[in-house]
Amino acid sequence: MRKKGRVEGLQQQLLQISAAINQANNGLTKLQGGGTFAAMMSSGMLSLVQIASIVLVGLMLYALVMLPLFIPVMVKNFGQAN
């Protein structure tokens, strides 16, 4: 009988801990406005800045390097079929 009481006590404590974690998570989500920033809070703001920088650098390289090289080659390859 005593062992069953310990198990029930542990279950109640785990439920209380999970409720506290959920409450804290909801508070963070409301504080940050939800979405990507709330999901990335555990990894820190630096990761968001790094991801944004990589995406912007990639888009700039695509627009300034790849497209000016790629479009003339494709026009020349297709010729009149273009």
Secondary structure as GFF3:
##gff-version 3
##sequence-region A 1 82
A	DSSP	alpha_helix	2	32	.	.	.	ID=ss1
A	DSSP	alpha_helix	35	39	.	.	.	ID=ss2
A	DSSP	three_ten_helix	41	43	.	.	.	ID=ss3
A	DSSP	alpha_helix	45	61	.	.	.	ID=ss4
A	DSSP	pi_helix	62	66	.	.	.	ID=ss5
A	DSSP	alpha_helix	67	78	.	.	.	ID=ss6
A	DSSP	three_ten_helix	79	81	.	.	.	ID=ss7
###
